[in-house]
């Protein structure tokens, strides 16, 4: 059943229907209106094979307008909680969260040509790359779209100081218009000249990532539906990769299948290239290479992919290549890694403190075995807050808080003998609920089955 439309969502949709957003972003032609609405990829939807696969699995699709409104309301609440008049966002994941709009996500990560502003009373502006303003027309939470003023050296050359001042003048004017004397502005990240000018303008600049990570921490009902769909698509692709894996293939040949399946199933990108085989599995974190996989090798990988609806699937498996049975050493390492997953997953209950997660989690003897960099971490649009550290790191960078229902965390496990040989990497994705931990991924953790 579709979600009930709240009164706040009804009001927001009515505002959007009567706004001038499309007129602002286009030249009024039918082509621009079409591109901004029925031609937009998020409005077209994920398509096949996703829809058939999700239907067969009994999954319910997220209501995107409701999800957009819920995210915006959580962000507004967090801004008010931290006493900011607004927030300026450059990180494309934060822009996506606040607006559910996308444009060249990886490119704008390092070119500063797309950004957004949200005031504490809910006014949303997106500045988009030249001639692409229409890409925001599908999202009812966006009130204005303006052409971006890029401040990177690539875009400005030696005129960067002049253009940065032009950029800063516009941002300062927006802050004064929509924050009405409240001069605290949160910012996630900026190119150097722009940050200096804002800091010198009399505005009080705060750490926008604190706001965004806290807003993103709890997943709403439609975000969970979106994540279930994304995880199912990831699992379907993992199965295809597993069935195709053969000795004689290179690691990159195998890894390319995850990319292909992710894109085919409405995914967006993969954050890392973590697939390794045989002796390259220990220590962990080797990127996929041209090494030829041999019969009996362990092949470990970490999906780290941004999938359908922009939701991350962070799942790890270790497989055995070919038809050989695992060696005693391989089976022992896997047994230890699997026990870590099962034991630590059970700890993910509401109210449990981060301190207890660190100190109660199962960790194989670190003097004998290499381990992963953390025990648990949040998952949403990417790896997110919190990062639950190892006991040895608690004094250096551990901090305390408590789990809440609606958080999603990955449970990490890597076991590799410090004396040498292969290693086993496993990871599952878990929703914290009032009834206990619910695993969102579902495929076997076994080396072969």
ABEGO torsion letter per residue (X at the ends): XBBBBBAAAAAAAAAAAABAAAAAABAGBAAAAAAABAABAAAAEAEOAAAAAAAAAGBBBBBAAAAAAAAAAAAAAAAAAAGBABBBBABAAAAAAAAGBBBGAAAAAAAGABBBBBBAAGBBBBBBBBGAAAAAAABAABABBBBBBBABAAAAEAAAAAAAAAAAAAAAAAAAAAAGGBABBBBABBBAAAAAAAAAAGBBBBBAAAAAAAAAABBBAAAAAAAAAAAAAAAAAAAAAAAABBBGBBAAAAAAAAAAAAAAAGBABBABABBBBEAAAOBBGBBBBABBBBBGBBBBBBAGBBBBGGBBBBBBBBBBBEABBBBAAAAAAAAAAAAAAAAAAAABBBGBBAAAAAAABBBBBAAABBBBABABBBBBABBBOBBBBBAAAAAAABBBBBBBBGBBBBBBBBBBBAAEEBBBBBBBBBBBBAAEBBBABABBABABX
